[in-house]
Amino acid sequence: MTHRLTMPFRFHCISTIMIIIFGSLTGPAAHSQPELTAGSGFGYANNLYADSFTIGNSYLYNGLSIASTHFNKIKARIFYELTYFEYDTDNLINNFVHSPGIALFQTRRGSRLKWNLSAKGSIKDYADRLSTLDNARWSFEANGSYYVASGLLARVAYGGSLSTYTNYDVLDNAQHELKLEMTGTIISKTSLHLNIDYTRRSFSEGGSTYYWLDAGLKIAQSLNLKTGLSLSYINRFASNGSRPLSTFFIISGISPYWDSWTGRQAQLTVKRILPAAVVSTMNLAAANRKFTYDRQISEQLPWLEGKTSRTDKVYSAEIYLRRQFNLHFAYGNYIAISMAAGYTSSHSSDSYYTFDSYYTDLRLSYSVF
């Protein structure tokens, strides 16, 4: 949650991993295969205002740890992630993020039907006892896919989440999401994805509810063994309505995550394996978003007086590089180095939302086994 748009910050994150290992439940039909990974990193960004071209929550970062057991036809995975964020702007926002979870997968090869179930929690615990922003998000997802014919895949997924805030009950909300997708692949290694996503969010206070519908198209093309690219486009339609009025005095501004909008966004992604086995991903994105203010908001919030809407045009570019070094001795599985950099430019009809920002990031992770 941000209170200013131009506050520079640095962060240092340490991911400490703890694992749970299954024992055999029925004799030789199951065996344990855990993985333990730890990492640390640091970065710099010149702006605390976080904007995302993805649909959903983008302000949590988690490390990775996995402990899994394999059965004859089903894989069960239990994981726990712990990340610490430290900022140089204000100790009040330093925090720990705990993320326990469990997932079940079907692993039968050659089956036309695939499915998986997962449940996860993300608990954000601020280190300073004076901070009042502690919160948690609990989520569940179920999805299944079926090969209708050779090269034609149908997928349906449901996701539900519940977000709670220790000292701000007005922010508590529940969200439901239904996704439908068709994917077709032809002999030229071109795949076409058509999807419709419906999301509904309800707040516990005042019965505030709104929804949005995303109609999307994605084309992906493999150019050769080392290069692939994809182009995606989303058109969003949103209902009227907004979150409770009092939440605007807790969260500064109207953001793409907390508030519904209508508009379009597109992204070009290029993935390539560079020399020295460096895996690179480059994203170029653009979005045009219109936020509509209802009458109550424009009358009660002084900074929106007389305004009925605003339009944001946002452009971004980012690059991600990762190099993994496999270890062939008894002291670990692999070491990975990842680097990222990004730039975002926002042009808005409201000057408060006009800004340019950038970030850089460097992380090191070590897989013990």
Number of C-alpha atoms within 10 A of each C-alpha: 15 13 13 14 18 13 13 16 17 19 17 19 22 21 24 18 19 18 17 16 17 18 11 14 11 9 8 9 11 17 18 15 14 18 20 20 23 21 20 17 18 16 17 17 19 16 18 17 20 15 17 16 16 11 10 10 10 12 10 11 12 18 22 21 24 21 20 22 19 18 18 12 11 16 17 19 21 22 23 23 23 23 24 23 21 20 17 12 13 10 14 16 21 19 21 21 24 19 22 18 19 18 18 17 16 18 16 13 9 7 10 13 16 17 17 18 18 18 18 19 21 21 20 20 20 21 17 13 8 10 15 15 18 19 19 19 18 18 18 18 18 17 17 15 18 16 17 12 10 10 12 15 18 19 18 18 18 18 18 18 18 18 19 19 17 12 12 14 14 18 23 18 20 19 18 18 18 18 17 17 17 19 17 17 17 11 7 9 12 16 18 18 17 17 18 18 18 18 18 17 22 19 21 16 16 11 10 15 20 19 21 18 20 21 16 19 18 18 18 19 17 15 13 9 8 12 15 18 18 18 18 18 19 20 18 19 16 21 15 13 16 21 24 17 16 14 14 15 10 15 15 14 19 13 18 20 16 18 18 24 23 18 18 19 20 19 20 18 17 17 19 19 17 14 7 8 13 14 18 19 17 18 18 17 19 20 21 19 21 20 19 22 20 14 13 10 21 17 15 12 14 9 12 15 12 12 15 14 14 16 18 19 19 22 20 21 17 18 18 17 19 19 18 17 12 12 14 9 8 8 10 15 17 17 18 15 17 18 17 18 18 18 16 19 17 19 17 18 13 13 9 12 19 15 16 16 20 16 17 17 18 18 18 19 20 18 19 15 14
